[in-house]
Amino acid sequence: MYNVNVFEIDSQEVVDMVIGDIDLKDYPDFCDAYIEEASFADGTPLSEQELDILNEKYDGALHELAFHQLL
């Protein structure tokens, strides 16, 4: 399981992530899932560019995040 504390951009902790495009037919891969919203620990929302970076950097963790969001 991935701890949300391990998600960082430029050494800033990323929290409160929302995963989009979770399709149960795609279980367990969730290949279309992506981080739709997130914010830094100080409450600042990530920009679209930062979300893109986060999605690329943690692509391998998205299936697990998607699964946990369903719980």
Backbone hydrogen bonds in HBPLUS format (Angstrom, degrees):
<---DONOR---> <-ACCEPTOR-->    atom                        ^
c    i                          cat <-CA-CA->   ^        H-A-AA   ^      H-
h    n   atom  resd res      DA  || num        DHA   H-A  angle D-A-AA Bond
n    s   type  num  typ     dist DA aas  dist angle  dist       angle   num
A0006-VAL N   A0003-ASN O   2.93 MM   3  5.80 168.7  1.95 129.3 132.5     1
A0007-PHE N   A0004-VAL O   3.21 MM   3  5.66 164.8  2.24 113.6 118.3     2
A0014-VAL N   A0007-PHE O   2.83 MM   7  5.45 157.5  1.88 160.6 154.3     3
A0009-ILE N   A0012-GLN O   3.07 MM   3  5.30 152.4  2.15 140.8 146.9     4
A0012-GLN N   A0009-ILE O   2.87 MM   3  5.30 155.2  1.93 116.0 124.3     5
A0041-ALA N   A0013-GLU O   3.03 MM  28  5.63 137.6  2.21 148.0 147.8     6
A0015-VAL N   A0039-SER O   2.67 MM  24  5.50 171.1  1.68 175.3 178.5     7
A0039-SER N   A0015-VAL O   3.01 MM  24  5.50 171.8  2.01 160.7 159.9     8
A0018-VAL N   A0037-GLU O   2.83 MM  19  5.05 155.3  1.89 145.7 145.6     9
A0036-GLU N   A0018-VAL O   2.71 MM  18  5.54 146.5  1.82 155.4 167.0    10
A0037-GLU N   A0018-VAL O   3.36 MM  19  5.05 157.1  2.42 131.2 135.0    11
A0020-GLY N   A0034-TYR O   2.76 MM  14  5.41 160.3  1.80 165.0 168.7    12
A0034-TYR N   A0020-GLY O   3.13 MM  14  5.41 149.0  2.23 138.2 144.2    13
A0026-ASP N   A0023-ASP O   2.83 MM   3  5.42 155.8  1.89 118.5 126.7    14
A0027-TYR N   A0024-LEU O   3.17 MM   3  5.28 164.3  2.20 110.2 111.1    15
A0029-ASP N   A0026-ASP O   2.92 MM   3  5.88 117.2  2.32 143.5 148.2    16
A0030-PHE N   A0026-ASP O   3.00 MM   4  5.10 169.4  2.02 128.4 131.8    17
A0033-ALA N   A0030-PHE O   3.05 MM   3  5.41 157.8  2.10 113.0 120.1    18
A0046-LEU N   A0038-ALA O   2.98 MM   8  5.80 167.9  2.00 144.2 142.5    19
A0040-PHE N   A0044-THR O   2.79 MM   4  5.29 163.7  1.82 152.4 152.8    20
A0043-GLY N   A0040-PHE O   2.81 MM   3  5.38 162.6  1.84 124.0 127.7    21
A0051-LEU N   A0047-SER O   2.89 MM   4  6.18 153.6  1.96 151.9 159.7    22
A0052-ASP N   A0048-GLU O   2.94 MM   4  6.21 152.6  2.02 146.0 153.4    23
A0053-ILE N   A0049-GLN O   3.04 MM   4  6.35 156.6  2.09 146.5 152.4    24
A0054-LEU N   A0050-GLU O   2.89 MM   4  6.12 160.8  1.93 147.9 153.3    25
A0055-ASN N   A0051-LEU O   2.84 MM   4  6.04 160.4  1.87 151.5 156.5    26
A0056-GLU N   A0052-ASP O   3.02 MM   4  6.23 155.0  2.08 147.8 154.1    27
A0057-LYS N   A0053-ILE O   2.84 MM   4  5.98 164.4  1.87 154.2 159.2    28
A0058-TYR N   A0054-LEU O   2.99 MM   4  5.99 160.4  2.03 151.1 155.1    29
A0061-ALA N   A0058-TYR O   2.96 MM   3  5.43 148.4  2.06 114.6 123.9    30
A0062-LEU N   A0059-ASP O   3.34 MM   3  5.56 157.6  2.39 106.5 112.8    31
A0065-LEU N   A0061-ALA O   3.07 MM   4  6.35 160.0  2.11 154.4 160.8    32
A0066-ALA N   A0062-LEU O   2.79 MM   4  5.94 159.9  1.83 154.4 159.7    33
A0067-PHE N   A0063-HIS O   3.06 MM   4  6.22 159.0  2.10 141.7 147.0    34
A0068-HIS N   A0064-GLU O   3.01 MM   4  6.24 163.7  2.04 150.2 154.1    35
A0069-GLN N   A0065-LEU O   2.94 MM   4  6.12 141.5  2.09 144.6 155.0    36
A0070-LEU N   A0066-ALA O   3.25 MM   4  6.55 138.1  2.44 141.9 151.8    37
A0070-LEU N   A0067-PHE O   3.12 MM   3  5.32 133.0  2.35  99.4 111.7    38
A0071-LEU N   A0068-HIS O   3.29 MM   3  5.24 136.9  2.49  93.9 104.8    39
